[in-house]
Amino acid sequence: MRTVVILTGQLRTIRKTMRFLKRNVVTGHQDVFACLQNDTQQSEESWETWLRQEIPTIQQIIWFSNERCPEWIPIRTRLVEAMAISNLWKDYLKTSGSMIEYYQLYLAYHALEHYEQRHGRYDQLVRMRTDSIFCKPIDFHWLDWTVSDIAERWNTITLRLEEHSAEVTHSRVFHTFMGTLLSDDLLTNIPLLLLRTLPHEGAVIPHTMEQMHEYLHRGRYLIGVRTNNLYVVRRDLFHLIPALGTMYGMFRGPHEDAYWFNAECQYINACYHSNLTVHTYSTLLEEHSLVYASQWKEEDFFVDDEPRYPEMLYCVVRR
């Protein structure tokens, strides 16, 4: 199985997140396509040397800036001005990173597509941010599960839900099954899980273990962490999301809220129109690492540079 990683964002804390990236995501043979923004005083040349030493499988690094990508400002202006939102929110979109992240994704994806035309298509895709870490290996182990393995996990989840006096229905077990797919350790944390399933139109929940096996291998789904912070998806299903780089604001869908124009809603709507069901995971602990930047303390999440909480799946490293 060939896996590709798209890495985007400002460099930020990448020196701290790199070892987790190498340990749990790029473990030796996964190709990487990156679109990065240099927010440091260090030159892009020295950064590129370091990055290629750390990750020899990087196929391409694109350096994003308004100067290097002069086409971006006119694209952004045209998209924002077409949205029926207040001028206050238009100004926010023009100055925040909400839209830039998708243009960076678009540029990295364009490079990936060009590479695939010469070397063949990948099987699975992982999208990561530079300031985030996976605390567990992303090894697509669920694709190795037999029908018996799936039935055993289904029964385990059912028992865990019953232990915590949760409502146990077929759909609840299914949502928990998919939301905890990335790591067995998440099953120890069921009361704290924040799980969402956002189905595409016509999506059907599998009802037998054989159907679950089929769904894991050929179902139209995406596994997200904190919605769009990190995600994994079958490569042949990943086409429309990168189009947000040049079509941001054009996607509307049934799962959106009043802030349909923000980065998460646009991503969810792009998934919906791709006929992708989004299974997304988070906990309050991990939300804290992402949201409360002013209160972020490394010692709250790490002890001797290792995650403090074994059940934690991801963290955003702020400094």
N, C-alpha and C positions, 0 to 999 in steps of 0.2 A: 504494500500500500504506500502510495506517494502522498506525503503531506506537505503543504506549503503554509508559510506563516507570513501574514501582512502585519508589519509593525509601523505605527504612525504616531505622530505627536511631537511636542517639544522635547528636547533632550532631558530637561529637568533632572530627575534623580536616577538616570539610567545606569550610572555606575553602581548604585545600590541594588537596582532591580536585575542587573545583568546576570548574576549568578543563579537567580531563580529561573530566569528565562532559559539559561543553558541547562539547568538541572531538570526542569519539568516540561519544557516545550520544545526547544531546539536541542535535542539530545544527541546530535551527531550527524543526522542525515536529512533533516528537514530543510528545504530551501527557504530563504527569507527574501522578501521584497519590502524595502523600507522607504517611506517618505517622511523625512524628519525636518524639524525646525530648530535651528541652532539659537538657543536663548542664553548662551554662555559667552564668555570672552575668549574662549579657545577657538582656534581656526577650524573650519570645516575639514581641511586637509588632515589635521592631526586627529580629529574625531573619526574620520573615515578610516585612517590607519588603525586606530584602536578598535573600532567596530569590526573590521575585517580580521583582526587578530583574534578577537573574542569569538566571532561567529564566522568561521571560514566558508560556510554555505550561503552567505549573503550573495545573492545574484545581482542585486542592484540597489544602490542608495540614491534617492532623489532628495536634493536639498530644497526645501520649500521656503520661499520668502516672497514678499511683494515685488522685490526687484528681480528675482530670478523667474518669477511667474507673473509677468505684468498683465497677462490675460485674466487673472483672478478677480481683480477689482471690478472691471466692467461686468463680468459674469455675476458677481455678488450683487452689484447695484441693480442689474436687470431683474434678478430673482426677487430681491427684497422689495423693490418698488411694485412688483406685480402682486404682492400679498395684501389681502384686505385685513390689515392689522394697523394698530395705532403707530404714529410716528415714534413714540417712545420705544415700542418693541422693535421697530425697524432699526432704530439707532443701536439697540442692544445687539441685534443680529449682526450688524456691521462691525461691532467692536469686540464681540465675544468669540470664542472658539467653536461655537455650535456649527457653523457652516464650513469653517476651514477644515475641520477634521474629516469631512466627507470629500472635500476637494483633494486632500492628501490621500485619502483612500482611493479616489478615482485615479490619481496619478500612479500610485503603486499598482493598482489593478491593471492599468493600461500596460505597464511594464511586464506584469505577470502574463497577460494575454499574449503579448508579443513573444515572450519566451516560450510559452506553450505551443505556439505555432511551429516552432522549430524542434521542440523537445518532447512534445506530448502533454496531455492534460493530467493534472494532479487528481487525486481521489478525494482528499479531505482538505479543508482550509481552516486555519485558525487566525483570528484577527486579535491583535493585542495593542495596548497602549504602552508607551515608554515608561510611564510612571506607575504601572501596575504589575503585580506579580501573581502567578498561579502558585499556590502552596502545595499543590498535588500534581502528579504527573498527568499530562494530557496525552493519553496513550490509546484512546479509542478502544478500550478494553471491552466495552459493551458489544462490539461487533464480533467478539469471540464467544459470546455467551450462546450456549445451546438452549433449546426450548426448556430443558430441565433447569438450567441455571436461571432462566427468566422466571420460571414458576417459583423457584426457591426465593428469589429476591421479592417477588410479588407477595408471597406469604410472609416474609420478614417485615415488609412495610405494613401489611395489614395488622400484624401483631403489635408493631410499634405504635401505630395509630390507636389501637385499642388500649394499649397501656397508658396512653396519655388522654384517654377519654375523648378522643376526637371522633367526629362523625366518620364512619367507615362506609363509603359507597364505592362503587366500581370507578367512577370518574375521579374521586378523591385519591384513590390508590394510584390510578394512572398518572395524575398530575404530580403526585409525590415521587412516583417511579421515575418519571422523566426529569423532574427538577433536581433529583439527587443522582443523576446518571454519572456525573463527573467523578464522584468519589464515594466509596463505601462509608467513609468517616462521617459524611453528612447525615447518615441514618441515626447517629447518636445525638443529633442536634434538632430532631424533628419539631419540638415545641417552639423553637426560635426561628424556624424557616419562614422566609417571605417568598412564597412561590406564586408565580402567575403563568397561566397558559393562555395565549392569545391565538385562537385558531384562525386559519384561513377559511374562506367561504367553502362550504361543503366538506370540511374536515370531519372525519369519523373516528371515534375512539375505538381502538381494537378491543375485542371482547374475549378472545382466546389467547393462550400463550403462543400458539402458532402464528396468530395475527400480530402479536407483539414482536415476535422474531422478525416477521416480514417488515413491520413498521420501523424497527431499529435499522434495518439494512436498506430499505427502499422508501421509507416514509418521507414526506415533505415537511421536515422539521428543522429547527435551528435551536441549539442549546446556548442560551445567553447567560451571562453573569452580570447582575445589576443591569438588566435589559441590554444595553449596547456597549457596556464597558469592555467586555471581552466576550467572544463567542466562537463557537465551532459549528461547522456546517459542511455538508457534502458539497464538493466543488461544483458539480454540475447544476446545483441549485442557486449558485451565487452569481447572479448577473445584474439584477435590478438595483440592489443596495448601493453598489458603487456609482450608479447613475445619479444618486443624490448630490454628487459633486457638482453637477451641472443642471439638476432639476429640483433642487431643494425648494420646498414650498408648494410643489405640484402634486404631492401625494396626500390624499384624504382617505380615511377608512373608518370602520365602525368601532375600533378600539381607541380612537383618539379622545382626548379631553379638551378642555377649553384652550389649552396651549398647544394646539395641533401643529404649530409652527416651530416647536422646540426640537432639539436634536433627537430626543428619545421618541417622540411621536412620529416624526418624519421617518425614522428608522422602522418603527413598528408598522407604519402604513406601507412602506416599501416592501416589507416582508409579506404583509397581507396581499398586496397586489402581485407578489411573486408566488402566491399560493403556498406560503410557508407558515407553519404553526410555530410560534415562538414559545419555548419553555424557558423561563428565566428564574434564576435563583439569587437570593441574597439573605443576609441576616442583619439585625440591627448593629451587630459588631462591625460587620464589613461596611455597612452604610456609613457608620461613624468615620471609618477611615477615609471615605470618599468625600463626604459632605462637609464635615466640620474642619475646614482647613486651618482656621485660626486656633483651634483647640488641639490640633494634631500633635501627639507626642509619640516618638518612636518606641519608648519603653512600654506604652500601652499595648503594642502589638508584637514586639520582638524582645527576646531575651537572648543575649549573646548572639545576635544576628540571626536567630532562628524564630519562626512564628511562635508566639506565646500560647496560642490556642490550637491544639492539634486538629480540631474539627474545622478550623478556618480554611476556606477554599481560596480566597483571594484577599489582597489588600492593596491600597493605593499608598505609595510611599511619597510623602509630601516634601521631605527635605533630608 
